[in-house]
């Protein structure tokens, strides 16, 4: 199963070594062939490192698929892994930005924190994009390929205030912001609003 198909195509056509839209779609087509040949692969959970891809390629060789097609599937899966690491899993770099699947669940660490829902993050990005809503920085434009897809997602109402699970609206409750603006939003309790911080920025 291919999740984030639209985001994947976006990534392929906007990165530094961008491919054409037709090529991006062919990558998706090859991923779907892998899914069909190996019976419902979940690329989001089944491809976490290059060894996983090697194992899938090994499995494809037992399906009778031509070697050239297998090679193309290999390239597509490697591109998808890079996409996952650059766009989907970027928040692993920041401990406050957990990417687990329970919205608002308290976990025990040095201090209490509240887990973020990855699907909600992706839905937010799909709607709002990856440009900071406060200062308008786009990391791909500023840093090239290494910045592709990078952005924080800010909860308009902090989960630490809600203290329980709730159904998040990715469009209304979440906003993409850069790390700097994200930090500044939380310089007071309750946090500044997006419009308040926009007015504070020194032009």
C-alpha positions in Angstrom: 0.0 0.0 0.0 1.4 3.4 -1.0 0.6 6.2 1.4 1.3 9.9 0.7 1.3 9.4 -3.1 0.6 13.0 -3.8 3.3 14.2 -1.4 5.8 11.7 -2.9 5.1 13.0 -6.4 5.5 16.6 -5.1 8.8 15.7 -3.5 10.2 14.1 -6.7 9.2 17.0 -8.9 10.4 19.7 -6.5 13.7 18.4 -5.1 17.1 19.7 -6.4 17.5 16.8 -8.8 13.9 16.9 -9.8 12.3 14.5 -12.2 9.5 15.1 -14.6 5.9 14.6 -13.6 5.7 11.5 -15.9 8.8 10.0 -14.3 7.4 10.7 -10.8 4.2 8.9 -11.8 6.2 6.0 -13.2 7.9 5.7 -9.7 4.5 5.4 -8.2 3.5 2.8 -10.8 6.6 0.7 -10.0 5.8 0.9 -6.3 2.3 -0.4 -7.0 3.8 -3.3 -9.0 5.9 -4.2 -6.0 2.8 -4.0 -3.8 0.8 -6.3 -6.2 3.7 -8.8 -6.7 4.5 -9.2 -3.1 0.9 -9.0 -1.8 0.1 -5.8 0.0 3.4 -4.2 1.0 2.9 -1.2 3.3 5.8 1.0 2.2 5.4 3.3 5.1 6.2 0.6 7.6 8.0 -2.1 5.5 10.7 0.2 4.1 12.8 1.7 6.9 16.3 1.1 5.6 18.2 -0.1 2.5 18.3 -3.7 3.7 14.5 -3.8 3.6 14.6 -2.7 0.0 17.2 -5.4 -0.8 14.9 -8.0 0.8 12.0 -6.9 -1.3 14.1 -6.9 -4.5 15.2 -10.4 -3.6 11.6 -11.4 -3.3 10.7 -9.9 -6.7 13.2 -12.2 -8.4 10.9 -15.1 -7.5 7.9 -13.6 -9.1 9.1 -13.8 -12.7 9.3 -10.0 -13.1 11.9 -9.0 -15.8 15.2 -7.8 -14.3 14.9 -4.4 -15.9 11.5 -3.9 -14.1 13.0 -5.1 -10.9 15.8 -2.6 -11.3 13.2 0.2 -11.8 11.3 -1.0 -8.7 14.5 -0.8 -6.8 15.1 2.8 -7.9 11.5 3.8 -7.0 11.7 2.2 -3.5 15.0 3.9 -2.8 13.5 7.2 -3.8 10.5 6.5 -1.6 12.8 5.8 1.3 14.6 9.1 0.8 11.2 10.8 0.7 10.2 9.2 4.0 13.4 10.2 5.7 13.3 13.8 4.4 9.6 14.6 4.5 7.8 12.2 6.7 10.4 11.5 9.4 12.1 14.9 9.7 10.7 15.5 13.1 12.7 12.7 14.5 15.4 15.3 14.7 13.4 17.1 17.4 12.3 15.2 20.5 9.3 17.5 21.1 8.0 16.5 17.7 7.0 12.8 18.2 5.6 11.0 15.2 3.6 8.2 16.9 0.0 7.5 16.2 -1.9 8.4 19.4 -3.0 12.0 19.5 -2.5 13.5 22.9 -1.4 10.4 24.8 0.8 11.1 27.7 4.1 9.2 27.8 6.7 9.1 30.6 10.0 10.7 29.8 12.1 13.1 31.9 9.1 15.4 31.8 5.6 14.6 30.5 5.2 15.2 26.8 2.2 14.5 24.5 2.5 12.4 21.4 1.8 13.8 17.9 -0.2 12.0 15.3 1.8 11.5 12.0 -1.3 11.2 9.9 -2.5 14.6 11.2 0.8 16.1 10.4 0.7 14.8 6.9 -2.9 16.0 6.4 -1.8 19.5 7.6 1.1 19.6 5.2 -1.1 18.4 2.3 -3.5 21.2 2.9 -1.2 24.1 4.0 2.1 23.1 2.3 5.5 23.3 3.9 6.0 27.1 3.9 6.1 28.7 7.4 2.8 30.5 8.0 4.5 33.1 10.1 7.7 34.2 8.2 7.1 32.5 4.9 10.4 30.6 4.8 10.4 27.5 2.6 13.4 25.3 3.4 13.6 23.8 0.0 14.0 27.3 -1.5 16.4 28.4 1.2 18.6 25.2 1.4 17.9 23.3 -1.7 17.5 19.5 -1.6 18.4 19.1 2.1 15.5 21.3 3.0 12.9 19.5 0.9 9.8 18.9 2.9 11.2 20.1 6.2 8.8 22.0 8.5 7.4 21.9 12.1 3.7 21.5 12.7 2.3 23.7 15.5 -0.8 22.8 17.5 -2.9 25.9 17.8 -4.1 24.7 21.1 -1.2 23.0 22.9 -1.8 19.3 23.7 -0.2 19.9 27.1 -3.3 22.1 27.9 -5.8 19.6 26.7 -4.3 16.7 28.7 -6.4 14.0 26.9 -6.8 12.4 23.6 -8.9 14.4 21.1 -9.8 14.4 17.5 -7.5 16.8 15.8 -8.6 18.8 12.7 -5.4 19.0 10.6 -6.6 22.1 8.8 -7.9 24.2 11.7 -5.9 22.8 14.6 -2.5 22.5 13.0 -0.3 25.1 11.2 3.1 24.6 9.5 5.8 26.8 11.0 9.6 26.9 10.9 11.6 25.9 14.0 12.4 29.5 14.9 8.8 30.7 14.7 7.7 27.6 16.5 10.0 28.4 19.4 8.8 32.1 19.4 5.1 31.1 19.4 5.8 29.2 22.7 7.6 32.1 24.3 4.5 32.7 26.4 1.7 30.7 27.9 -0.7 30.4 26.2 1.3 30.6 22.9 1.2 33.6 20.6 -1.2 33.2 17.7 0.1 33.2 14.2 -1.2 36.7 13.5 0.3 38.0 16.8 3.7 36.7 15.9 3.4 38.0 12.4 2.9 41.5 13.8 5.9 41.1 16.1 8.4 40.2 13.4 10.7 43.1 12.7 10.7 43.7 9.0 
